[in-house]
Amino acid sequence: MHRLKRIIGWVLAATAVLASAADDPAPGAPQLATMTAQLQTIDRETLLDGSLEAVNRSTVAAETNARVVELPFDVNDYVQKGDVIVRFRDTEQQEQVRSAEANLHEAQARLNEARQDYERISDIYARKLIAKAQMDSATAAYASAKARVNAAQAVLNQAKERLEHMVVRAPYSGIVEERHIQLGEMATLGTPLMTGLSLEHLRALVDVPQSLIGPLREHRQARVILPGGGQLVASEVRIPPAADPKTHSFQVKVTLPEGDHGLFPGTLVKVAFKRGSEQALLLPPSAVVQRSEVTAAYVVHPDNRIEFRQLRIGTARADGQLAVLAGLVAGERVALEPIAAGIALKQQSALNTAVTP
């Protein structure tokens, strides 16, 4: 008799809790935030493999004949744009600059003297106190002095340019890929010095079958999905006018946005090309649970019953949302806080076990 009373008490308590759960979550469980799955128009995409390459890869060569006295960087070093990567012995070029500067100062002094003579004689000639021949001579001397200054300035500019060739600077920020010269070696005009590539200007090379090239050429939009799970919207999609005659595919170049994204040439990536639009259900990543090989979400039924349901998820969209390919229908509610939903589901299971005869 005592045991029967206890069972009746459990049943009454469970009935009261279930009645309350029709509108509110189980006692002690957090209030669940949910969203209603609705069909949305999204881009229809084709996912293909690609490989990254550097847009800027170049070899810097010597522009003079000189001996190497400094090599601040070596292979695999990161170089900022404008950093000195090679310095040559410049004693002779320094002397040429100083000599050219001295000649320019002398020519400027001669010009000042010729200008003063010209102005004085012009004043006297205006008062008709001297012959025109003297005026012409002063004018010619002044013009000659100006020409000598211009010539001296040109020589100085050339000397400075030769001096600048003694220092080789990085044309862009990047990685030193190969060093072609050693410290102390004599470089001649055109001698390769260093080969480098930029990590801030990368693009993905993708071989696209000819059957897919039509929609891709129409939209010219793509996303690059990185190995770590991140993604970048392509700044440019270049499609060649003709296919490779051997593979019958088009090598499409997908340019990544400028900047250092922690990527390196040769890295394999996925590229999602837009080829139209379609209707799909979208979920935020926070609502999706990954347990081993199972991808799922907590679905909340109209009677507040919670179900842990397996889903098939597509590639993350540009805004980070996940497209549901199977396992969910429009109008169903999905819990936005999986941890709280899991707790509520355990409480629901325990309650169901308690009321089971």
Long-range contacts (C-beta under 8 A, 24 or more apart in sequence): 7-357, 10-354, 10-355, 11-355, 14-351, 14-354, 14-355, 15-355, 17-351, 18-351, 18-355, 21-303, 21-304, 21-348, 22-303, 22-304, 23-304, 24-304, 25-304, 25-344, 26-344, 26-347, 26-348, 26-351, 27-347, 28-347, 29-340, 29-343, 29-344, 29-347, 30-337, 30-340, 30-343, 30-344, 32-300, 32-306, 32-335, 32-336, 32-337, 32-340, 32-341, 32-344, 33-335, 33-336, 33-337, 34-300, 34-333, 34-334, 34-335, 34-336, 35-283, 35-284, 35-287, 35-333, 35-334, 35-336, 36-331, 36-332, 36-333, 36-334, 37-281, 37-283, 37-324, 37-328, 37-329, 37-330, 37-331, 37-332, 37-333, 37-334, 38-281, 38-330, 38-331, 39-279, 39-280, 39-281, 39-330, 40-279, 40-280, 40-281, 40-282, 41-277, 41-278, 41-279, 42-277, 42-278, 42-279, 42-280, 42-282, 42-317, 42-323, 43-221, 43-274, 43-276, 43-277, 43-278, 43-317, 43-318, 44-274, 44-275, 44-276, 44-277, 44-278, 45-223, 45-272, 45-273, 45-274, 45-275, 45-315, 46-212, 46-215, 46-216, 46-272, 46-273, 46-275, 47-225, 47-270, 47-271, 47-272, 47-273, 47-315, 48-206, 48-207, 48-208, 48-270, 48-271, 48-273, 49-206, 49-268, 49-269, 49-270, 49-271, 50-204, 50-205, 50-206, 50-224, 50-254, 50-268, 50-269, 50-270, 50-271, 51-204, 51-205, 51-266, 51-267, 51-268, 51-269, 52-202, 52-203, 52-204, 52-205, 52-256, 52-263, 52-264, 52-265, 52-266, 52-267, 52-268, 52-269, 53-202, 53-203, 53-204, 53-205, 53-265, 53-266, 54-174, 54-197, 54-198, 54-199, 54-201, 54-202, 54-265, 55-198, 55-201, 55-202, 55-203, 55-255, 56-172, 56-174, 56-197, 56-198, 56-201, 57-177, 57-195, 57-196, 57-197, 57-198, 58-171, 58-195, 58-196, 58-197, 59-180, 59-192, 59-193, 59-194, 59-195, 60-85, 60-86, 60-168, 60-170, 60-171, 60-192, 60-193, 60-194, 60-195, 60-196, 61-190, 61-191, 61-192, 61-193, 62-86, 62-88, 62-165, 62-168, 62-187, 62-188, 62-189, 62-190, 62-191, 62-193, 63-165, 63-189, 64-88, 64-162, 64-165, 64-166, 64-187, 64-189, 65-186, 65-187, 65-188, 65-189, 66-90, 66-166, 66-186, 66-187, 67-184, 67-185, 67-186, 67-187, 68-181, 68-182, 68-183, 68-184, 68-185, 68-186, 68-187, 69-183, 69-184, 70-183, 71-179, 71-181, 71-182, 71-183, 73-176, 73-179, 73-194, 74-176, 74-179, 75-176, 75-177, 75-178, 75-179, 76-175, 76-176, 77-175, 77-176, 78-173, 78-174, 78-175, 79-170, 79-173, 79-174, 79-175, 79-176, 79-196, 80-170, 80-173, 81-170, 81-171, 81-172, 81-173, 82-169, 82-170, 83-169, 83-170, 84-167, 84-168, 84-169, 85-168, 85-169, 85-170, 85-176, 85-193, 85-194, 86-167, 86-168, 86-181, 86-193, 86-194, 87-166, 87-167, 87-168, 88-165, 88-166, 88-167, 88-168, 88-187, 89-166, 90-163, 90-166, 90-167, 93-159, 93-162, 93-163, 93-165, 93-166, 94-163, 96-159, 96-162, 96-163, 97-156, 97-159, 97-160, 97-163, 99-159, 100-152, 100-155, 100-156, 100-158, 100-159, 100-160, 101-156, 103-152, 103-155, 103-156, 104-149, 104-152, 104-153, 104-155, 104-156, 106-152, 107-145, 107-148, 107-149, 107-151, 107-152, 108-149, 108-152, 110-145, 110-148, 110-149, 111-142, 111-145, 111-146, 111-148, 111-149, 113-145, 114-138, 114-141, 114-142, 114-144, 114-145, 114-146, 115-142, 115-145, 117-141, 117-142, 118-142, 168-193, 168-194, 170-196, 172-198, 172-200, 172-201, 173-198, 173-199, 173-200, 173-260, 174-198, 174-199, 174-200, 175-199, 197-265, 199-260, 199-263, 199-264, 200-258, 200-259, 200-260, 201-258, 202-255, 202-256, 202-261, 202-263, 202-265, 203-253, 203-254, 203-255, 203-256, 204-234, 204-253, 204-254, 204-256, 204-269, 204-271, 205-251, 205-252, 205-253, 205-254, 206-251, 206-252, 206-253, 206-254, 206-271, 206-273, 207-247, 207-249, 207-250, 207-251, 207-252, 208-239, 208-249, 208-250, 208-251, 208-252, 208-273, 209-248, 209-249, 210-243, 210-248, 210-249, 210-250, 212-273, 212-275, 213-239, 213-243, 213-250, 215-273, 215-274, 215-275, 215-276, 216-252, 216-273, 216-274, 216-275, 219-273, 219-274, 219-275, 219-276, 221-273, 221-274, 222-254, 222-271, 222-272, 222-273, 222-274, 223-271, 223-272, 223-318, 224-254, 224-256, 224-269, 224-270, 224-271, 225-269, 225-270, 225-271, 225-272, 225-315, 225-316, 226-261, 226-263, 226-269, 227-267, 227-268, 227-269, 229-316, 231-316, 231-318, 232-256, 232-257, 232-261, 233-257, 233-318, 234-271, 237-273, 270-315, 272-315, 280-314, 280-323, 280-324, 280-325, 281-323, 281-324, 281-328, 281-329, 281-330, 282-317, 282-321, 282-322, 282-323, 282-324, 283-313, 283-321, 283-322, 283-324, 283-328, 283-334, 284-320, 284-321, 284-322, 284-336, 285-316, 285-320, 285-321, 285-322, 286-336, 286-337, 286-338, 287-334, 287-335, 287-336, 287-338, 288-313, 288-322, 288-338, 289-338, 296-327, 297-327, 297-328, 297-334, 297-335, 297-338, 298-334, 298-335, 298-338, 298-341, 298-342, 298-345, 299-328, 299-332, 299-333, 299-334, 299-335, 300-333, 300-334, 300-335, 300-341, 301-333, 305-348, 306-335, 306-341, 306-344, 306-345, 306-348, 308-342, 308-345
